Amino acid sequence: MKSTFSGWRYLWKSGDIRHKLLITFLILAIYRIAANVPVPGVNFEALRQFRQTAGASGTFFDFLDLLSGGTVSNFSLLSMGVYPYITAQIIIQLLTPIIPALQRKMEEDQREGRKWQEKWTYFLAVPMAALSAIGQINIFNSLAQQQIVAFGFNKELWLPSLSILLTMTAGTMFAIWLGELISEHGIRNQGLSLIIFAGIVARMPANIARMMSDEQHRWFLLIFTLVIIMLTIFAIVFVQQGRRNVPVMYPGRRVGNRMSMPVKGALPLMVNMAGMIPLIFASALLQFPAIIASYFTRSSIEWIKNFASGVQTTFNGSGWVYWLMYFLMVVIFTFFYTDVLFTQQNYGENLKRMGAQIPGVNRGAPTQRYLTKVQRRITLPGALFLGIVAILPFLLQFVMPGTSRNAGLFLVSSAGLLIVVGVVRDTFTTIDAELKLHGYQDSLLVR
């Protein structure tokens, strides 16, 4: 990271890196312009009234609006962002170790296996985007109640409903395409992450302005928020950089008739291998009960209507039940997702092929079992950390006045901030690698 900061002054000296950065900024600008294009057929006056209602200002709505960069409240073409693609990607990765044929495909040729995963992720992203669009429209309709016709999604207006559905699905695929363009022609392999990053950062000024509107606690909120953000960033970086170095002995090389001594190395295992994926996936799963319940809130059967309303209230993000389930799901999914990724990497067989060995552990399957055991142990603090970060907005309500009103802002300092810091760290690492590739390594430059 230090070398990256010191190398910033050399960025514009490399035409290739300068070209990639300009393309990245241009595509992000196109994405933010498209994010302000509304879905056709929406009544803006009804939409404005809807945003002002109490039902539209809850934590659940703010969470969706935050991660989309304000596109949900505007009912934009890009209301769903690239999250259907991420959900599809997670589903494909989770299915790989479950289905033996897919597992064999990944083990035989990882490059072809990854190509297969990417292809089917795109195919699965389309129905996932359509389902997400239906759910999002239905939530709007459920919260707006009498304003259903204004959003054009009902039986009497079937054609406008279909056009809205197709438009929102196409908007999601357009956002995914922009992310792929960034990964291919801009900053390498960071396209989708930067799309999410742009959405979260774009919402921060509005959240800060809303916080500063509280005249009674304005400066206390500002100072407290800055302190919380700085401490959270420090904790995120500290945990994300955490490694457990497992000693590994690599075989020596043959030079003529002589064999060199074995080389002692280390295999770094990450404390938080899952990254931000558990937060995104847990929040997506917790949206489903509210989405499903929204279909039954206008039922003619009283007990079904009351049950659906209770489910929607429980999962709207304002009660302790929601946050407890969020914490548990983040912790459990961190372990599960880490196990899936770690199994796919198959360190035991890879070290065996290289002739390497962990001292005191047999090669092959015993090595994989030993490394899995170590990985699970160091994943525990990482999983608990992610869980605490996820419920930070709820915890702040006990120590800070007015937090419930400004919950959207504190989502930035927890789940959203984790995503932002992770994307910034990965982007700087990529730029650092590009600088070194072009010879701009600070320690090698002639003064």
Summary of the structure (lengths in Angstrom):
residues: 447
radius of gyration: 24.4
end to end distance: 21.0
largest distance: 87.6
contacts: 1442
relative contact order: 0.13
helix: 73%
strand: 5%
